[in-house]
Amino acid sequence: PRRARRAAARSRDGVPMTTAHDALFLGRCIDQALGREPADLVVKDVRLFNVVTGEIAETDIAVTGDRITGVYEGYSGREVVDGRRLYAVPGFIDTHVHTESTLVTPAEFDRCVLPRGTTTAISDPHEICNVLGRAGLEYMLAAAAGTVMDLRIQLSSCVPATELETSGARLEAADLLAYRDDPHVVGLAEFMNVPGVLAKDPGVMAKLAAFQDGHIDGHSPLVTGRDLNAYLACGVRNCHETTRLDEAREKLSKGMQLLIRDGTVSKDCVRLAPALTMETAPFCGFCTDDRNPLDIAEEGHLDHIIRSIVAAGV
């Protein structure tokens, strides 16, 4: 109902106002990219690290609204930032984190990590959902809408983690499907119940089946051989629980994305560094799986992982 009211408010004479707004915005993008008018923002003479070509190039960066509209050219801007002696790099993505396990609210997490270059985080609210169920999930979705960084939510797949656990709530497939189309939702969060997958538990199978045409995060420590094949056959994309080099190489060889983790508790970055090569890089990413605020303040966040893995020889 809320979405319907918002859609009605954005329409005029049956024509969606967002269409007109988008056309005007694109027109501004074109004019500012061509230099017909000053860009909204220009970072002047910055050293841009180009992750496509590998070069470091001195350039202006023109920005229109929230979109980069010009590089490798000179620009004038309504607002100008002096980028001399500075480097511009893409924002870092924490590919797997439990925001509440950093022991702060999403807003405070945003304040901790955004200044260190983490502009996106993929958060599984498993802990708060394990206690509060759908109420916890709705809190996290509402909080994600208010952060400066791009905080994306994965729908917690194993609440409780197993039948041996006493939790404050349960989330079944029907509960998760209700949130599938939320704009902040990426897909199904880490599927840690590997035994349930291999045993074809009905509840487990219902969740996996419901997200077959979407994204499913993995959680498969020390799973190898045919068990790993069966797990991957269910559409699981990645794993952040890899702790051994041979395990990492097997997962990569079978098309599984490797999320190299370095957090407050689990520190796998240096051990897995040899698995990250020019060939495997497109299938690798970094995650914290939780760093507490003290570690973030003293060492860093994704920036710390990048420094560590470069120091390890990558």
C-alpha positions in Angstrom: 0.0 0.0 0.0 2.8 2.5 0.8 4.5 1.8 -2.5 1.1 2.3 -4.3 0.6 5.7 -2.6 4.2 6.8 -3.5 3.7 5.7 -7.1 0.4 7.7 -7.3 2.1 10.8 -5.8 4.8 10.6 -8.4 2.3 10.6 -11.3 0.7 13.5 -13.1 -2.0 13.1 -15.7 -1.2 9.4 -15.8 2.5 10.0 -16.8 5.1 8.9 -14.1 7.0 12.0 -12.9 10.1 9.8 -12.5 10.3 9.5 -16.3 10.4 13.3 -16.8 12.9 13.6 -14.0 15.1 10.9 -15.4 15.0 12.6 -18.9 16.0 15.9 -17.4 18.8 14.3 -15.4 20.2 12.5 -18.4 20.1 15.8 -20.3 22.2 17.4 -17.5 24.6 14.5 -17.6 25.1 14.9 -21.4 25.6 18.7 -21.1 28.1 18.5 -18.3 30.0 15.6 -19.8 30.3 17.6 -23.0 31.4 20.7 -21.1 28.5 22.8 -22.2 27.8 23.7 -18.6 29.9 23.3 -15.4 29.6 20.0 -13.7 27.9 19.8 -10.3 31.3 18.7 -8.8 34.8 18.4 -10.2 37.8 16.7 -8.5 40.7 18.5 -10.2 44.1 17.0 -11.1 43.6 13.8 -9.1 45.6 10.6 -9.6 43.0 8.1 -10.7 43.7 4.4 -10.2 42.1 2.7 -13.2 41.2 -0.9 -12.2 40.5 -1.7 -15.9 43.8 -0.8 -17.4 46.0 -0.9 -14.3 47.3 2.6 -14.9 47.4 5.6 -12.6 46.4 8.7 -14.6 46.2 12.3 -13.6 42.7 13.6 -14.6 39.7 15.6 -13.6 36.6 13.7 -12.4 33.3 15.3 -13.2 30.2 14.4 -11.2 26.6 15.1 -12.0 24.2 14.4 -9.1 25.3 11.0 -8.0 26.9 9.9 -11.3 30.4 10.2 -12.6 30.0 11.8 -16.0 33.6 12.6 -17.1 37.2 11.4 -16.7 40.3 11.8 -18.8 39.3 15.3 -19.8 39.5 18.8 -18.2 36.3 20.2 -16.5 35.0 23.2 -14.7 32.6 22.7 -11.9 30.2 24.5 -9.6 32.0 22.9 -6.7 35.7 22.1 -7.1 37.9 19.8 -5.0 41.6 20.1 -5.3 42.8 16.5 -5.9 46.5 17.2 -6.4 48.8 14.7 -4.6 45.7 12.6 -3.8 44.6 9.3 -5.3 41.0 8.3 -6.4 40.1 4.7 -6.2 36.7 2.9 -6.5 34.8 2.5 -3.3 35.5 -0.7 -1.3 32.7 -3.4 -0.9 32.5 -5.5 2.3 31.0 -8.5 0.6 29.9 -10.2 3.8 29.2 -8.6 7.2 26.8 -8.9 10.1 26.3 -5.2 10.9 24.9 -5.8 14.4 27.9 -8.0 15.2 30.2 -5.0 14.9 28.4 -4.1 18.2 27.1 -0.8 16.8 24.0 0.4 15.0 24.0 0.6 11.2 24.2 4.4 11.4 27.3 4.2 13.6 28.8 1.4 11.4 28.4 3.8 8.5 30.2 6.5 10.4 33.0 4.1 11.3 33.8 2.6 7.9 32.7 5.2 5.2 35.7 7.5 5.9 38.0 4.5 5.4 36.7 4.0 1.8 34.0 1.3 2.4 31.1 2.6 0.4 29.1 -0.6 0.2 28.4 -3.4 2.6 26.4 -6.6 2.1 24.9 -7.3 5.5 23.3 -10.5 6.8 21.2 -9.6 9.8 21.3 -13.1 11.1 22.0 -12.3 14.7 19.2 -9.8 15.2 16.8 -12.0 13.2 17.8 -15.0 15.4 16.5 -13.0 18.4 13.7 -10.9 16.9 12.7 -12.6 13.6 10.9 -10.4 11.1 10.9 -7.4 13.5 14.7 -7.5 13.4 14.8 -7.8 9.7 12.5 -4.9 9.3 14.6 -2.8 11.6 17.7 -3.5 9.5 15.9 -2.7 6.3 14.7 0.6 7.7 18.2 1.4 9.0 19.7 0.6 5.6 17.5 3.3 4.0 19.1 5.9 6.2 22.8 5.3 5.8 25.1 7.4 3.6 26.9 4.2 2.4 25.1 1.7 0.3 24.0 -0.9 2.9 22.5 -3.9 1.2 20.7 -6.7 3.1 20.7 -10.4 2.6 17.7 -12.4 3.9 18.9 -14.6 6.7 18.5 -18.1 5.5 19.1 -20.1 8.7 17.1 -18.8 11.6 17.8 -20.8 13.7 21.1 -22.0 12.3 20.2 -25.7 13.0 17.5 -27.6 14.9 20.0 -28.0 17.7 19.9 -24.3 18.5 17.4 -22.5 20.7 16.5 -19.2 19.1 14.1 -16.3 19.7 12.4 -16.7 16.3 12.2 -18.7 13.1 12.2 -17.5 9.5 10.8 -19.9 6.9 10.7 -19.6 3.1 7.4 -17.7 3.1 8.7 -15.2 5.6 11.8 -14.4 3.4 9.8 -14.2 0.2 7.8 -11.3 1.6 11.0 -9.2 1.5 12.5 -10.4 -1.7 11.5 -7.3 -3.8 12.7 -4.7 -1.3 15.2 -2.4 -3.1 17.8 -3.0 -0.4 17.7 -6.8 -0.6 20.3 -8.6 -2.7 19.2 -12.2 -2.1 19.5 -15.1 0.3 22.1 -14.8 3.0 24.8 -17.4 3.9 23.4 -20.9 3.8 25.2 -22.3 6.7 23.1 -25.5 7.1 25.2 -27.6 4.8 24.1 -30.9 6.4 20.5 -29.8 5.8 21.2 -29.3 2.2 22.9 -32.6 1.7 20.1 -34.4 3.6 17.5 -32.6 1.5 15.7 -31.2 4.5 12.2 -30.0 3.3 12.5 -26.5 5.0 16.0 -26.1 3.6 14.9 -27.1 0.1 12.0 -24.7 0.2 14.3 -21.8 0.8 16.8 -22.8 -1.9 14.0 -23.4 -4.4 12.5 -20.0 -3.7 15.7 -18.1 -4.6 16.9 -20.2 -7.6 16.6 -17.3 -9.9 18.3 -14.9 -7.5 21.5 -14.7 -5.5 22.4 -17.2 -2.8 25.4 -16.7 -0.5 27.3 -19.7 0.8 28.9 -20.8 4.1 30.8 -24.1 3.6 33.9 -24.4 5.8 36.0 -27.5 4.9 33.4 -28.8 2.5 35.1 -30.5 -0.4 34.7 -33.2 -3.1 31.2 -34.4 -4.0 29.7 -32.7 -1.0 30.9 -29.4 -2.4 29.6 -30.3 -5.8 26.1 -31.0 -4.4 26.2 -27.8 -2.4 27.1 -25.8 -5.5 24.5 -27.6 -7.6 21.8 -25.8 -5.5 22.8 -22.4 -6.8 25.1 -21.3 -4.1 27.5 -18.6 -5.4 30.3 -18.0 -2.9 32.0 -18.8 0.4 33.6 -16.6 3.0 34.4 -19.5 5.4 37.5 -20.8 3.6 40.5 -21.1 5.8 42.9 -23.3 3.9 44.7 -22.7 0.7 43.9 -26.1 -0.9 40.3 -25.6 0.0 40.3 -22.1 -1.6 41.8 -23.5 -4.8 39.3 -26.3 -5.1 36.4 -23.9 -4.6 37.7 -21.6 -7.2 38.4 -24.4 -9.6 34.7 -25.4 -9.3 33.5 -21.9 -10.1 32.8 -20.8 -6.5 33.5 -17.2 -5.7 36.1 -16.9 -2.9 35.4 -14.1 -0.3 38.7 -13.6 1.5 38.0 -12.8 5.1 39.9 -10.8 7.7 37.9 -9.7 10.7 38.3 -9.4 14.5 38.0 -13.1 15.1 38.8 -14.9 11.8 41.9 -13.8 10.0 42.3 -15.7 6.7 43.8 -13.0 4.5 47.5 -13.8 4.7 46.9 -17.6 4.5 44.7 -17.3 1.4 46.8 -14.6 -0.3 48.5 -17.1 -2.8 45.0 -18.0 -4.1 44.5 -14.4 -5.3 46.2 -14.1 -8.8 45.5 -12.2 -12.0 43.6 -15.3 -13.2 41.4 -15.8 -10.1 40.9 -12.1 -9.3 37.5 -11.9 -11.1 36.2 -14.6 -8.7 37.7 -13.2 -5.5 36.5 -10.5 -3.1 37.2 -9.3 0.4 35.0 -9.3 3.5 35.3 -8.7 7.3 32.5 -11.0 8.6 32.7 -8.5 11.4 35.4 -6.2 12.8 34.7 -4.4 16.1 34.9 -0.6 16.3 38.2 -0.7 18.1 39.9 -2.7 15.3 38.3 -0.5 12.7 39.6 2.6 14.5 43.1 1.3 15.1 43.7 -0.8 12.0 41.0 -0.1 9.5 38.3 -1.9 7.6 38.6 -3.0 4.0 41.6 -0.7 3.6 43.3 -2.8 6.3 42.7 -6.0 4.3 44.0 -4.5 1.1 47.2 -3.3 2.9 47.6 -6.7 4.5 47.2 -8.7 1.2 49.6 -6.4 -0.6 52.1 -6.8 2.2 51.7 -10.6 1.7 52.9 -10.3 -1.8 49.8 -9.9 -4.0 
